[in-house]
Amino acid sequence: MENQNQLSLKEKINQAVSKIHEFTQKQPEIGIILGTGLGGVIKDISQEVTIKYSNLPHFPISTVESHQGNLIFGKINNQDVVIMQGRMHYYEGYSMKEITFPIYVMKALGIKTLLISNACGSVNPRLPKASIMIIDDHINLLGDNPLIGPNDASLGVRFPDMSEPYSQELIKLAEDIALEEKIKIYKGVYAAMTGPNLETKAEYRMLQYIGADVVGMSTVPECIVANYLGLKVFGVSIVTDECYPDALKPAKLEEILEIASNTEPKLTKLIEKMLEKL
């Protein structure tokens, strides 16, 4: 039997897509990644097919308790979508290529737009917990990049442009909808650090100095690969804790999940209205 590690990225993508086609022939145009505490967004989705990551070749398995680990095909407002109910993180021990593999698969299934959500901590006092922040730009502090290594030119260019990592068209759409629906939103810069520990006071102060508004442990690798693949990206964060270095308090996972859950209905409405107009 051929060694799985010797397969090319494209061969792994094809194997995963072939397996998915045993469950469904849907060709969704929109992919959605649900972050910490946001898995309940799927309750408003007309579900058609749910596939566990463990049933798909080369898919990493999410080990974080709040991430379900399902690939869901369904409809939101008659729009065909594929949803990652739970993501993988660098701190789980996976490589950058492993945690971004699902993006390649969703692209191969037909998506043109990727909506990414996450929970994060605010280092900007103007962004209190329970805020919704649209990601306008990011800072990669992970010390790694999912595109390092040999490049398959049939997938993307060697040096992808990142002058607009998050689609300004989609950001404008979200801002217009938020105004219409009276949903208070913010816009800012997301910094990604490896975790799994939260940052120190000195690190939060550094993030403030370099221009970050929030900090998290995901999203940036997914955004990089999505841009590499030519997808439009929309990123949105729920601020679940306040990380102000001069007034820092210990964070509790239960409180983080509760804030994410309580803020989720507003984010759900925003995403659903966006899908109506895409």
C-alpha positions as CSV (number, residue, x, y, z in Angstrom):
1,M,0.0,0.0,0.0
2,E,1.3,3.5,-0.9
3,N,2.7,5.5,2.0
4,Q,0.1,8.2,2.8
5,N,3.0,10.6,3.6
6,Q,4.3,10.3,0.1
7,L,1.1,11.5,-1.5
8,S,1.0,15.0,-3.0
9,L,-1.3,17.7,-1.6
10,K,-3.4,17.4,-4.7
11,E,-3.7,13.6,-4.4
12,K,-4.8,14.1,-0.8
13,I,-7.4,16.7,-1.8
14,N,-8.8,14.4,-4.5
15,Q,-9.1,11.5,-2.0
16,A,-11.0,13.6,0.5
17,V,-13.3,15.0,-2.2
18,S,-14.0,11.5,-3.5
19,K,-15.0,10.4,-0.1
20,I,-17.3,13.4,0.4
21,H,-18.9,12.6,-2.9
22,E,-19.9,9.3,-1.4
23,F,-22.1,11.3,1.0
24,T,-23.2,14.2,-1.2
25,Q,-22.8,15.7,-4.7
26,K,-23.5,19.2,-3.5
27,Q,-21.3,22.0,-4.9
28,P,-21.5,24.8,-2.4
29,E,-20.2,28.2,-3.3
30,I,-19.8,29.4,0.2
31,G,-17.7,27.9,3.0
32,I,-18.1,28.8,6.7
33,I,-15.7,28.1,9.6
34,L,-17.3,28.2,13.0
35,G,-15.0,29.1,15.9
36,T,-15.0,28.6,19.7
37,G,-18.5,28.7,21.2
38,L,-20.1,29.4,17.8
39,G,-21.1,25.9,16.8
40,G,-24.7,26.7,17.6
41,V,-24.9,28.8,14.4
42,I,-25.9,25.7,12.6
43,K,-29.3,25.4,14.4
44,D,-30.7,27.9,11.8
45,I,-29.3,25.9,8.9
46,S,-31.3,23.4,6.8
47,Q,-29.0,20.5,7.2
48,E,-28.7,17.9,4.5
49,V,-25.5,16.0,5.2
50,T,-23.2,15.8,8.2
51,I,-19.8,14.1,7.8
52,K,-17.5,13.6,10.8
53,Y,-13.9,14.7,10.1
54,S,-12.8,11.3,11.3
55,N,-14.6,9.8,8.3
56,L,-12.6,11.8,5.8
57,P,-9.1,10.9,4.6
58,H,-6.3,13.3,5.6
59,F,-8.6,15.5,7.7
60,P,-7.1,16.3,11.1
61,I,-9.4,15.7,14.1
62,S,-10.3,18.7,16.3
63,T,-9.3,17.9,19.9
64,V,-10.8,21.1,21.5
65,E,-13.9,20.3,23.5
66,S,-16.0,23.1,22.1
67,H,-15.3,22.1,18.5
68,Q,-17.6,19.3,17.3
69,G,-15.6,18.2,14.3
70,N,-18.2,17.9,11.6
71,L,-18.4,19.0,7.9
72,I,-22.0,20.0,7.3
73,F,-23.6,20.6,3.9
74,G,-26.9,22.5,3.9
75,K,-28.7,25.7,3.0
76,I,-29.0,29.1,4.6
77,N,-31.6,31.3,2.9
78,N,-31.5,28.9,-0.1
79,Q,-27.8,29.4,-0.4
80,D,-25.8,26.1,-0.6
81,V,-23.0,26.2,2.1
82,V,-20.5,23.8,3.5
83,I,-19.7,24.4,7.2
84,M,-16.8,23.4,9.3
85,Q,-18.3,22.9,12.8
86,G,-15.0,23.2,14.6
87,R,-11.5,23.9,13.4
88,M,-8.0,22.7,14.1
89,H,-5.3,24.8,15.7
90,Y,-1.6,24.9,15.5
91,Y,-1.3,24.4,19.3
92,E,-3.0,21.0,19.0
93,G,0.3,19.7,17.4
94,Y,-0.8,19.8,13.8
95,S,1.3,21.4,11.1
96,M,0.2,24.5,9.2
97,K,-0.5,22.4,6.2
98,E,-2.7,20.0,8.2
99,I,-4.9,22.6,9.8
100,T,-5.5,24.4,6.5
101,F,-6.1,21.2,4.5
102,P,-10.0,21.6,4.8
103,I,-9.7,24.9,2.9
104,Y,-8.2,23.2,-0.1
105,V,-11.0,20.6,0.0
106,M,-13.7,23.2,0.2
107,K,-12.2,25.0,-2.7
108,A,-12.1,21.8,-4.7
109,L,-15.8,21.3,-3.8
110,G,-16.6,24.6,-5.5
111,I,-16.6,27.4,-2.9
112,K,-15.7,30.9,-4.0
113,T,-16.2,32.7,-0.7
114,L,-15.0,31.8,2.8
115,L,-16.5,33.2,6.0
116,I,-14.3,32.7,9.0
117,S,-15.4,33.3,12.6
118,N,-13.5,33.1,15.9
119,A,-13.5,34.0,19.5
120,C,-10.7,36.3,20.6
121,G,-9.4,38.6,23.3
122,S,-9.4,42.4,23.0
123,V,-6.3,44.4,23.6
124,N,-8.1,47.6,22.6
125,P,-10.1,49.2,25.4
126,R,-12.6,50.5,22.8
127,L,-13.5,46.9,22.1
128,P,-15.2,45.5,25.2
129,K,-16.1,41.8,25.7
130,A,-19.3,40.7,23.8
131,S,-18.3,42.9,20.9
132,I,-18.5,41.8,17.3
133,M,-15.4,42.8,15.3
134,I,-15.1,42.5,11.5
135,I,-11.5,41.7,10.7
136,D,-10.0,44.3,8.4
137,D,-6.4,43.0,8.5
138,H,-4.2,40.6,10.5
139,I,-0.7,40.1,11.9
140,N,0.8,36.7,11.7
141,L,2.8,36.0,14.9
142,L,2.6,32.2,14.7
143,G,6.2,31.9,13.5
144,D,5.1,29.7,10.6
145,N,3.2,29.9,7.3
146,P,1.0,27.2,5.6
147,L,2.5,28.0,2.2
148,I,6.1,27.1,3.1
149,G,7.4,24.2,1.1
150,P,7.0,23.1,-2.6
151,N,4.4,25.0,-4.5
152,D,1.9,23.4,-6.9
153,A,1.3,26.1,-9.5
154,S,-2.1,24.5,-10.4
155,L,-3.4,25.4,-7.0
156,G,-2.0,28.9,-6.6
157,V,0.9,31.3,-7.3
158,R,4.2,31.0,-5.4
159,F,4.0,34.6,-4.0
160,P,0.3,35.4,-3.4
161,D,-0.6,39.0,-2.8
162,M,-2.0,39.9,0.6
163,S,-2.8,43.6,0.1
164,E,-6.5,42.8,0.7
165,P,-6.6,39.6,2.8
166,Y,-10.2,40.3,3.8
167,S,-12.5,41.3,1.0
168,Q,-13.4,45.0,1.3
169,E,-16.5,44.3,-0.7
170,L,-17.7,41.8,1.9
171,I,-16.7,44.1,4.7
172,K,-18.9,46.9,3.2
173,L,-21.8,44.5,2.8
174,A,-21.5,43.5,6.5
175,E,-21.3,47.1,7.5
176,D,-24.5,48.0,5.5
177,I,-26.4,45.0,7.0
178,A,-25.3,45.9,10.5
179,L,-26.6,49.4,10.1
180,E,-29.9,48.1,8.7
181,E,-30.3,45.5,11.5
182,K,-29.0,47.8,14.3
183,I,-26.2,45.4,15.1
184,K,-23.3,47.2,16.7
185,I,-20.0,46.2,15.1
186,Y,-16.4,47.2,15.2
187,K,-13.6,46.8,12.7
188,G,-10.0,46.1,13.5
189,V,-6.8,44.1,13.2
190,Y,-6.5,40.4,14.4
191,A,-3.2,39.1,15.7
192,A,-2.6,35.4,15.7
193,M,-0.4,33.8,18.3
194,T,0.2,30.1,18.9
195,G,-1.3,29.4,22.3
196,P,-2.5,27.3,24.0
197,N,-1.6,29.5,26.9
198,L,-3.0,33.0,27.0
199,E,-0.6,35.9,26.7
200,T,1.4,37.7,29.4
201,K,0.9,41.4,30.3
202,A,4.1,42.2,28.4
203,E,2.8,40.4,25.3
204,Y,-0.5,42.1,25.4
205,R,1.3,45.4,25.7
206,M,3.4,44.5,22.7
207,L,0.3,43.7,20.7
208,Q,-1.1,47.1,21.5
209,Y,2.2,48.7,20.3
210,I,2.3,46.9,17.0
211,G,-1.3,47.8,16.1
212,A,-3.4,44.8,17.0
213,D,-7.0,45.2,18.3
214,V,-7.6,41.6,19.2
215,V,-5.6,38.4,19.6
216,G,-6.5,34.8,18.9
217,M,-5.1,31.4,18.0
218,S,-6.6,30.7,14.6
219,T,-8.0,32.3,11.4
220,V,-4.7,33.7,9.9
221,P,-3.5,30.4,8.4
222,E,-7.0,29.8,7.0
223,C,-7.1,33.3,5.5
224,I,-3.6,32.9,3.9
225,V,-4.5,29.7,2.2
226,A,-7.9,31.1,1.1
227,N,-6.2,34.0,-0.6
228,Y,-3.6,31.7,-2.1
229,L,-6.6,29.8,-3.6
230,G,-8.3,32.9,-5.0
231,L,-11.2,32.9,-2.5
232,K,-12.9,36.0,-1.2
233,V,-12.5,36.0,2.6
234,F,-14.7,37.6,5.3
235,G,-13.5,37.3,8.9
236,V,-15.4,38.1,12.1
237,S,-14.5,37.8,15.7
238,I,-16.5,37.7,18.9
239,V,-14.6,39.4,21.8
240,T,-14.9,37.0,24.7
241,D,-12.4,38.5,27.1
242,E,-10.6,41.8,27.8
243,C,-6.8,41.6,27.7
244,Y,-5.7,45.0,29.0
245,P,-2.3,44.7,30.5
246,D,-2.9,47.3,33.3
247,A,-6.1,45.7,34.4
248,L,-5.6,42.0,33.6
249,K,-7.7,39.3,35.2
250,P,-7.5,35.5,34.8
251,A,-9.6,34.3,31.9
252,K,-12.0,31.4,32.5
253,L,-13.0,29.1,29.7
254,E,-16.6,28.8,31.0
255,E,-17.0,32.6,30.8
256,I,-15.5,32.7,27.3
257,L,-17.9,30.1,26.0
258,E,-20.9,31.8,27.7
259,I,-20.0,35.2,26.1
260,A,-19.6,33.6,22.7
261,S,-22.9,31.8,23.1
262,N,-24.7,35.0,24.2
263,T,-23.3,37.0,21.3
264,E,-23.9,34.3,18.8
265,P,-27.5,35.3,17.8
266,K,-26.3,38.7,16.5
267,L,-23.5,37.1,14.5
268,T,-25.9,34.5,13.1
269,K,-28.2,37.3,11.9
270,L,-25.3,39.1,10.3
271,I,-24.1,36.0,8.5
272,E,-27.6,35.0,7.3
273,K,-28.3,38.5,6.0
274,M,-25.0,38.5,4.2
275,L,-25.8,35.2,2.5
276,E,-29.1,36.6,1.4
277,K,-27.3,39.3,-0.6
278,L,-24.2,37.4,-1.9
